[in-house]
Amino acid sequence: MNINTSKMFPVQETSYLTAQNSVLYRTIMRILYNEKEMLNSQMSAEEICSRLRTCSGFETTETEQVKSALAQLTEWENVIPMQDPRKVSTIEEYKNKQYRYSISERAVIIERMTIELENMTSESNTLSSSLLVRINDCLIQINDIIAEKNMMTVNEWWKNFQADFRRLNQSYSDYLHTFYSVKGEKLMKSMDFIIYKDKFIQYLREFIRVLQKYSEMISGRLAGMTDDSTEKFIDVITNSEMEIPHTGSLTPDREQIYSHVKEQWESVRRWFVSENGKQSVCSMAMEYTNEIIRKLLNDAVMLMQLQNTVISRKQDYRKYLSLFAECGDINEAHCLSAHVFGVMNEYHYRCNSERTTDSIHSDITDIEPQVFEVKPRTRVYKPRIKSQGFSSKAFAKEENKVRQIKRISQERAMIEGYIKNNAMNLEEISSQVVPEELRKTVLKWISSAGQNKSRSGITDFGRRFNIEDTGRRILLRCSDGELDMPGYIIKFEEENNG
């Protein structure tokens, strides 16, 4: 549905609802609204002031205050002033411009909205299944409406059909919203909810039953309409709307009315018919309602279990109290307390120790006792140091030194085995599987040379080298995997044996 942003202008008529002196403004607007409902569309400032003084809190209101408020409401286009020449008897009175005021049409809609907001807490949302029956009956007559010549009959049918559809959509949305609101969540988690649980579930299931029955019939009739019949239907409804006099314009825009009627009809189709891979609102309504029923049952079961738990604990407490009352002395009461509530004062220690058994059936008395040294929590405490000898590790160090020298010599011999004519061409050795140590050494050389502009470095053995990039990439196969890298050539300087 496209949103016409050109109509998203500020609604200045609602300014009186949040203005600083909103209580006076709203009371005046309510007086004018009530008088309009009683077919008295115009009132003078004196009449409004007289009616205002009968309201609580406005007993001492002056006429000048009312005129000032009416001037502000006129500026906001909430009231329409009309000069009353009948009471003018002098030139001075004509200059003072005695006005009679009436509420504007847009303000009437705003006042109706405020009245609806005031009565929201007292009104209950309902899921009326009769609306589905009436909508289905209207769709049965749709072929007769297309052929109907009397535009008044067509327009009356269309207004009734739209009113039933709007009430169905609004009641469904409002009623289901109550279950997902914070207030609904609190209600379903209270003990009082158990009393009304069956009524709620029966009410929802009855709605689903009627919805399933008539939604298929309505969906079938809507889906069975061809594009040609739909176009004729929308054209007939547009013609009926054109026949009705519009107060806003003597020459209504047919294209605008046609677009509005088509949009309303598409809304009805989307509500009942699933098409183009999109689920209809009707099918979603059944899913949401079934979900609410499941939630009601789960919450009721949880509340019943909680209630039963509380009852059983109460019985236990009564039993404990009777046992304590039967104790002969305080020592017997202490023994009973230790049996019922456990040890009153205890210390808990957590330590890392090996379990002698992993059996869950083992008792604490079956486990061997363990001793842990507890150190005092003081800063001056120092553990005792026992004098003891030491052993010489010179032999182990010498053995480790020989082992490391041998390993380094082996790695050097292995690496030099891949150097030919003072150069290591990685592209040539990529055809064979090389050791992991060679890969680590080569990457270390490349990283060291990449840190300077000359792209040179020194190996752990003291040889200088330069790196040249061939511009080609190679797949270096190593004993621990494969490495995708540039095909470098590492050139070494001549060793100085002198």
C-alpha positions, 0 to 999 in steps of 0.5 A: 500500500503506497502512502501519499506523503503529500497529505502528511501536513501538520494537523494544527486542529489538535493543538488544543489537546496539548496546549498549556490551557488545554483544560479550558480549550477542551471544555469549550470544544466539548460544549460546542460538540454537544450542542452540535449533536443536539442540532444547535450548531451556533453559540455566542460567547456569552452562551458558552461562558454561561454553560462553562460556569456550570462545569466544575472548576470554571464557576468564576470564569469571565466572558473575556477569558472565553473570548480569548480562548475562542480567538485562539481556537479560531486561529487553530481552525477548531471553531468557525466564527460568524458575525451575528447582525441580528443583535446589532443596534448601534454602530459601537456594537457593530464595531465590536463584532458580536460573533456566534461560534460553531465547531469545524468539521475536522474538530468534530472528528477530533472530539469523537476521537477523544470521546472514544479514547475516554471510553476505551477502559470501559468498553470491551473488545469482542470477536463478533462472528456475525460480521463474517456472516454478514460479509459473506451474505454481501458477497453473495449479492455482488453480481446483483450489485454489478447489474444494479441501476439504482446508485443509492442501493449500490452505495448503501450496500458498499457502505454496509459492507465496508463498515462490517469489514472495518469492524471485523478487522479492528475488533480482531486486531484489538482483541488479540492485542490485549493478549500480547500487551503487558496488562494481558500478560499480567492477567494470564499469570494471576490466580484469578485467571484460572476462573475465567480460563475456560470462558476465554478458551471457549470464546476463542474456539467458537470464533475460530470455528466460525472463521474457518467455516466462512473464511473459506466461503468468502475466500472462494468467492473473492478468488473466483472473481475474474479481472473483468468482473472486478473492474466492473464492480469497482467501476459501479461502486465509483459511479455510486460514490460520484452520485453522492453530493460531497461537501468538500467539492462540487466536482469530485475527482473520479480518478481519486475516488476510483483509486480509493475504492480499488485500494479498499477492495484490495484490502478485503482481498488481502484479508481473506485470500492468500496469493503471490506467496503471501499469507492472508490476514485471515489465516494468520488470525487463526494461527495467532488465536490457536497460539493464544489458546495454547498459551492460555492452557500452558499458563493455566497448568503452570498456575495450577501446579504452583497453587498445588505446590503452595497448598502442599507446603502449607500442609508441611508447615502445619505438620512441622508446627505440630511437631514442635509443639509436642517437643518436651524441652528445648534440646528436643526442639533443637534436634527437630530443627536440625533434622528439618532445617539442617545446620544453622551455622556452617562454613563452606570451603571450596578446594580443588581435590581429586575424587576417589570415585565418580559414583553418584550413589556414594555417600560422604562417609564412604570417601577418605578424609583429606587434609588441607592446610588453612593459612591465616589471613594476615599480612605478617604471616610467613610460611616456615621454610624447611632447610633442604639440599639441592642437586646439581643440574650441570649434566642435564644442562650439558646434555640438553646443550648437545641435543640442541646443537645437534638439532640445529646442525641437522636443520642447517644441513637440511636447509642447505640441501635445497640451496643450489648455486647460492640460491633457493628457487621456491618454484623448483622445490614446489614439485616435492614435499618439503619438511615443516621446518623448511616452511617455517624458516622460509616464511621467517626469512621472507618476513625479515626481508619484507621489513626493509626496502632492500628486501634483504636479511641475515639467516640464523647461520649468518648468511646474507640474502636477497629476495626476488619476486618472479611474479608467479604464484606457486603451491608449496607442498609441505608435510603439514599442508599446502601453502599458496604463495608467490614464487620467490627466489632467495639469493645468498651471498658467498660464504666468507670462509677466511 
